[in-house]
Amino acid sequence: MSGKVRLGIGLGILIIGLAVGYPKIALYLSSRKTTVNTSTVAFYIKHKQGIDELAEALKQAGVLDNVSDFKAVAAYKGLDKENIALGKYNIETGTQLRTLLNGFRLNDAGNGNGEVEVQVTFNNCRDLRDLAGKVSDVLMLDSAKLVAFLNDDQTLTTYGFNAAQMPAMFIPNTYNMYYDTDEKAFVKRMADEFKSFWTDERKSKIKAIGLKGPSEVVTLASVVYSEQNKVASEWPIIAGLYLNRIEQGIKLQSDPTFKFCWGDQLNGVQRLLNVHRDIDCPYNTYKVNGLPPGPICIPPSQVIEAVLNRDKNDYIFMMAKPDYSGLHDFTKEYKDHQRLATIYQSWLAKELAKG
């Protein structure tokens, strides 16, 4: 074989090799190109989408400047709308495209490989609707769907609550969850947290204070917190006072309970009158003996602890101090309570007259 023939064969092999290998080399080089964002970008995938839509969204977010390499590597990896995971992703500066795409891939746990959790915090919630609104601000779930799910008979049966008691299952705290957590997964997580909170030690204290279960403890805690949300040192005292009333068969006569019956209608009303207290409502403890049928708010866990570790006192009455301290005077005799009430009402009338 002549030299020219050998040279021709060699060139042919080289050309074929380049033709076959170049695309792979180009793809390899493309996969190692990096994002162009100069700071970490919080990127959300909120609905199923293909590579074209995802690439454009990343470009709009300042992560990519050219989408062709991204699309090529994605096609090679077989990514499409069925295996791109919803959720939140923190995209660091200089992230290689292969790493970025691998992060978006749906894994066996149902999350993206690079998906990050978000912090879910809820506190100072009046009811489940209020809670759902706060949760939907940080999770992808719909607040109306969450409320409907919580009120569904099957949900109540599954978790062992009735509609009035259901708020007792939610322990205010900060929880880490994936952004695409739906209403079912959220409620299951909260049920697990409820079970973890109610340890054997805490359960043993329920009977000791004369209550029947966690729901009753949370209900009383909600009344205590509604009476006093400023000075934590008073929580065990007020809890002891109300438990005294329950033990002696005296109505709780808690103003926040009848206010709960009015919804938002008494917001901003500083002087509550007998006409307000006269409302017929199962939560009105001026008319109904014992605890309300369920919590009137979702109280902090510290108030629940205060109820379980209530102060052993003999108080029956409480009256706000005639100042802006948020503190109360506690008494066991009605005559002393009447005297303090007169002082407080006189002070309040003067304060209101000031305009």
Sequence and secondary structure as in RCSB ss.txt:
>XXXX:A:sequence
MSGKVRLGIGLGILIIGLAVGYPKIALYLSSRKTTVNTSTVAFYIKHKQGIDELAEALKQAGVLDNVSDFKAVAA
YKGLDKENIALGKYNIETGTQLRTLLNGFRLNDAGNGNGEVEVQVTFNNCRDLRDLAGKVSDVLMLDSAKLVAFL
NDDQTLTTYGFNAAQMPAMFIPNTYNMYYDTDEKAFVKRMADEFKSFWTDERKSKIKAIGLKGPSEVVTLASVVY
SEQNKVASEWPIIAGLYLNRIEQGIKLQSDPTFKFCWGDQLNGVQRLLNVHRDIDCPYNTYKVNGLPPGPICIPP
SQVIEAVLNRDKNDYIFMMAKPDYSGLHDFTKEYKDHQRLATIYQSWLAKELAKG
>XXXX:A:secstr
  HHHHHHHHHHHHHHHHHHHHHHHHHHHHHT B   SS EEEEE S   HHHHHHHHHHTTS S  HHHHHHHH
HHT  TTTB  EEEEE TT BHHHHHHHHBB TTSSBTT BEEEEE  SB SHHHHHHHHHTTSSS HHHHHHHH
H HHHHHHHT  TTTGGGG   SEEEEETT  HHHHHHHHHHHHHHHS HHHHHHHHHTT  SHHHHHHHHHHHH
HH SS GGGHHHHHHHHHHHHHHT     HHHHHHHTTTTTTT  S  HHHHT   TT TTTS SS SS SSB  
HHHHHHHHT       EEEE SSSS  EEEESSHHHHHHHHHHHHHHHHHHHHT 
